[in-house]
Amino acid sequence: MATQRDMHLLDNRIAERNIRKGLLTQKEFDKHIKGLPDVADKAELISEHQPLEPHSEADEAQDEETDA
């Protein structure tokens, strides 16, 4: 299992920067990505147009004031 430091280097959001800096090789990153499990069956479809639930009565009151 990868250490916390390794996981930071392999983080997809900053891997390209780590490769440019020489902290990570493209081969190491590709190996990591290929080793990840396929969890697509656990995904949940979220609609862009799904209305958000109000968090509290105060939020509802504020929304009503904004609409008025």
N, C-alpha and C positions, 0 to 999 in steps of 0.2 A: 504494500500500500504506500502511496506517495505521502511524503511529509507535508506539513502545512506550508512550508517554504516552497516545495515543489508545486503544490496546488496553486500558489500565488503566481508562479512563473507560467503555469499552464492555463491560467484563466483566459478564456477566449477573448475577453474584452481588451487584454493587454499583451497577448501572446506575440502579435506582430512587432510591437515595440521591443519586447524581450529578445526576439530573434534578431532584430537590427542591432541591438546592444551586444549580442553574442552571449547572452545569458541562457539561451535556449536555442537548439537547432531545429530547423524545419522538420527533420526526420523524427526528433523526439516528440514534437508537437503532433505530427501526423500519426505516430504510433499511439499517442494518448487518445486522440480523437477516434481512431479505429477501435480502441479498446473500450470505449464507452458503451453501456448497454442501450438497446433500443427501447425507449419507454413511451413511444408514440401512442400506444394503446391506453396510456394513463392520462393523456391530454384531455382537456375539457374545452369544447368550443365556446368561444365568447363572442357575442355579436357586438359590432361597433355601435349599434343603435339601441342597445339595451339600457333602459333608464336606470339610474342609480337609486338605490333605496335611501331615503332620508336617514340620517344618523340619530336624530333626536327631534323632539317637538320644537326645539329652538331653531334647528335647521329648517324645518317646515315653515315656521313663522317667517324666517328670513327670506325664504324662497317666495312666499306669498307677497311680502313687502316689495321684493324686487320685481315681481310680475305686475304689480299695481301701478 
